[in-house]
């Protein structure tokens, strides 16, 4: 007989400093909204004072790890708008762990 159970297991993970700061910025910008925040990669790079490529890599890394979801937005004529970024439940866990460790405020 098998049954479903939910377990919370503490696991040590390695997350890059830049990724933590990107997650914290997305969370800060989205506020209480569960829909995330629409922003350009350039705006993240400028606010974090990193290069455009570094911001792009950090966002891609967070998405690949499952800490962030990215949704492309399009105009009616097919033109691209800013993407919408939303921190996942896993990403929230990373942010809280970073706060407890004193990496972010």
C-alpha positions in Angstrom: 0.0 0.0 0.0 1.4 3.4 -0.9 0.3 6.8 0.3 1.3 10.3 -0.5 3.1 12.2 2.2 4.6 15.7 2.2 8.1 16.0 3.7 10.2 19.1 4.3 13.8 18.1 4.0 16.6 20.7 4.6 19.1 20.5 1.8 22.3 22.4 1.3 22.3 24.1 -2.1 24.8 26.4 -3.7 23.4 29.6 -5.1 25.5 32.3 -6.6 25.5 35.7 -4.9 24.4 37.4 -8.1 21.4 35.0 -8.3 20.4 35.8 -4.7 20.5 39.6 -5.5 18.4 39.1 -8.7 15.8 37.1 -6.8 15.6 39.7 -4.0 15.2 42.5 -6.6 12.4 40.7 -8.5 10.7 40.0 -5.1 11.1 43.6 -4.0 9.8 45.0 -7.3 6.8 42.7 -7.4 5.8 43.6 -3.9 2.6 41.8 -2.8 1.7 40.9 -6.4 1.6 37.3 -7.2 1.7 38.1 -10.9 5.4 39.2 -10.8 7.0 42.2 -12.3 7.5 43.3 -15.9 11.0 44.7 -16.4 13.8 44.8 -18.9 17.1 43.0 -18.3 18.8 46.5 -18.6 16.8 47.8 -15.7 17.9 44.8 -13.5 21.5 45.4 -14.6 21.4 49.1 -13.9 19.8 48.6 -10.4 22.3 45.9 -9.4 25.2 47.8 -11.0 26.3 44.8 -13.1 26.8 44.3 -16.8 23.9 43.4 -19.1 25.4 40.0 -19.7 25.8 39.3 -15.9 22.1 40.2 -15.3 21.0 38.0 -18.3 23.1 35.0 -16.9 21.7 35.5 -13.4 18.1 35.6 -14.6 18.7 32.5 -16.8 20.4 30.7 -14.0 17.5 31.4 -11.6 14.9 30.3 -14.2 16.9 27.1 -14.9 17.1 26.3 -11.2 13.4 26.8 -10.8 13.6 29.9 -8.6 12.1 32.2 -11.1 9.5 32.0 -13.9 9.8 34.1 -17.0 6.9 34.9 -19.2 7.4 36.7 -22.6 4.9 39.5 -23.3 4.0 40.5 -26.9 2.2 43.4 -28.5 -0.8 42.7 -30.8 1.4 43.3 -33.8 3.9 40.6 -32.6 6.5 43.0 -31.2 8.2 42.0 -27.9 7.5 43.8 -24.7 9.4 43.4 -21.4 9.3 39.9 -19.8 7.3 39.3 -16.6 9.4 37.7 -13.8 7.9 35.9 -10.8 9.7 34.4 -7.9 8.7 30.8 -7.3 8.1 29.1 -3.9 11.7 27.6 -4.2 13.0 31.1 -4.9 11.2 32.5 -1.8 13.0 29.8 0.2 16.4 30.9 -1.2 15.6 34.6 -0.4 14.6 33.7 3.2 17.7 31.6 3.7 19.9 34.5 2.4 18.2 36.9 4.8 18.8 34.5 7.7 22.5 34.3 6.7 22.7 38.1 6.5 23.5 38.2 2.7 20.5 40.5 2.0 18.3 42.7 4.1 
